[in-house]
Amino acid sequence: MTHPAQPKASHFINGAYVEDTAGTPIPVIYAATGEQIATVYAATPTIVEQALSTAKEAQKAWGKMTGTERGRILRRAADIMRARNHELSVLETYDTGKPLQETLVADATSGADALEYFGGLAGSLTGEHIPMGEDWVYTVREALGLCVGIGAWNYPTQIACWKGAPALACGNSMVFKPSETTPLCALKVAEILHEAGLPAGLYNVIQGMGEVGAALVTDPRVDKVSLTGSVPTGKKVYAAAAAGMKHVTMELGGKSPLIIFDDANVENAVGGAINGNFYSSGQVCSNGTRVFVQKGIKEKFLARLAERTGAAVLGDPQDEATNFGPMVTENQMNIVLGYIEKGKEEGARLICGGKRADMPGFFVEPTVFADVTDDMTIAREEIFGPVMSVLDFDTEEEVIARANDTEFGLSAGVFTNDFSRAHRVIGQLEAGSCFINSYNDAPVEAPFGGVKASGVGRENSKEAIKHFSQVKSVYVRMGDVEAAF
Ligand code: NAD
């Protein structure tokens, strides 16, 4: 019997599901059981061509519609997503293995927020009037044209919406390629957008591995590429886009610092560290995986952390009582277990977790290492799993320098009750998305993105509009034209 997660077809192009079984089969494995629940096929060159040519053509009329008309469709799509939240959350759980307790509140809902927010902004995207004496300049905020979105596997619905919503609001079309690991959810986003009245061809989803992504990025018809992925992929995609002088947004990896001062509220700091390391089983780019704890509260912090982490409920992700799911794939599980072994070998002190959970599926126990030093592998490399490194520090100056000593710069957090210190420290941290007495909040109203190797550009908020549109300026002369000859 066909599993309910099996999509009608692999791709969604020009307003309809499209299949081409000549492409490489991509099995979809449910991470909680290891069973294959669906198959999609990588896009063949014919499929890539269909998606790009339809998106290029459809954009022309869409870009000419009023923002209010475009926004109405996006807001309708948001309503449909919310109405179908349960069904979409179940699918997100099959696609990623994340527990339903999370997906019910963090995925389709976050996608709907983006559709609603950018739908609301669409009608207000205007240029300005710049007086020049008798003359004037006016500016026009124009669409870029055809945008490509490429997703990572941790938030398939959210990523499809965070890229699609601002792109469409600004009058662009999109071809979106989900991660080959989680190909299911973006198809639903496309389906819902069209149900909401999006004209055919404006939001297309095609499947495939990196080579399909590369074919999209290098196509001369593409005006912009927005990637969510790892730093090595980001470097390749950025370089390929640069060769065609295309706009880019790069949302890449991180190894973010979470700094906890002696005067912090310990319960809140422990909560922040749990949210910033174990949500989605640690598969979150902005996670605060280097937890710097000032020496005065170190043992108290570790004791409460171990106690609360011990209360994590691992189990069937479709059971709403489960709050900690498996790694997305067997391969990712093995990578994470490899890092845990490295942590042990390099002398970090294991506080809790530290092994594969004794159950079916790709579960790794939530793991905390203490006495981690800056040079250990687990403190330097992005693990993308539930492995928290706790490091000690003495002074503010010292911790700022150590926090910044990384190629990454996605996020940073500070817990303290001294607000002057909170702002002083945050002001010196090299990171794009920061938190004071909190961690990992990502509302659509706030800009999201990294500095240094963690990325270029911003998603969400009004900032995203700048990255999906361009400004034309027009000088208007009222008098005669003076010329030298
Ligand atoms: P990945 O880099 O392996 O793949 C990302 C996407 O890029 C996939 O769809 C893949 O098929 C595609 N791709 C690979 N090679 C390509 C190429 N040469 N040209 C075009 N496309 C190509 O990343 P992943 O393993 O899917 O995701 C995990 C990574 O994503 C982590 O590093 C994580 O930090 C990062 N991430 C970042 C954010 C953010 O917003 N900053 C959010 C989620 C995940």
Residues whose N, C-alpha, C, O or C-beta is under 5 A from the ligand:
A	BS01	NAD	I150 G151 A152 W153 K177 P178 S179 E180 G208 M209 G210 G213 A214 T228 G229 S230 V231 T233 K236 V237 E251 L252 G253 G254 C285 S454
